[in-house]
């Protein structure tokens, strides 16, 4: 395994605590950097600091001969300190071992809701709820594709990446029978109806594999002050006024449009 820790922020971090959680029944062989702590199930390192843009690489060798699950999952977490505060990032790798397996396990679900912010008519509050109803732990990549015209404002759950219109979260510790919630806010740049989809790709730490699951939320944003024009052709406001007839009457003259 190759662990790469990169400071892509705007402040120097230090120290940085890195912890790798081994796949079940994996055995430690060696590593390119001496661990500060090591057990039968994990290894930890302390990096003194990472300047802005710096990266550090740790190579870890494990013996996984005795692993018998469907997927070989290795998890890692890194936490850096600045001004007595801490920021963390997590990731995992998953190698499919039993690629001829018959039927994926479907005991994971996701739901998604959307509502308008009470104080700002063009800010939407999204909620993603992921439930692991299996009796074993999972990891998962949560990928949310924002529709055109929406930009991410913030998320209490740190995201792994935000590139283009795609926001990604990595969950490395979704326990048995556990439900995890991800809330985040977006800003709509123009009014209209928006449809947003999330994909959850789960992997098993020590159990059966599962197929990806999806959820969709739709919301309508009314017109608001300062909105941008939507891209593409939009029908102009011709100022037409429809003149019809009273209900039940017979129109003998053509209907006029003024």
Beta strands, then each sheet from edge to edge (+ up, - down):
strand 1: 2-6
strand 2: 16-21
strand 3: 27-31
strand 4: 37-38
strand 5: 42-47
strand 6: 55-63
strand 7: 71-82
strand 8: 85-96
strand 9: 108-116
strand 10: 123-132
strand 11: 138-145
strand 12: 150-155
strand 13: 161-163
strand 14: 166-174
strand 15: 178-188
strand 16: 192-204
strand 17: 213-221
strand 18: 242-243
strand 19: 256-257
sheet 1: 1+ 6- 3+
sheet 2: 4+ 5- 2+ 7- 8+
sheet 3: 9+ 10- 15+ 12-
sheet 4: 13+ 14- 11+ 16- 17+
sheet 5: 18+ 19-
end
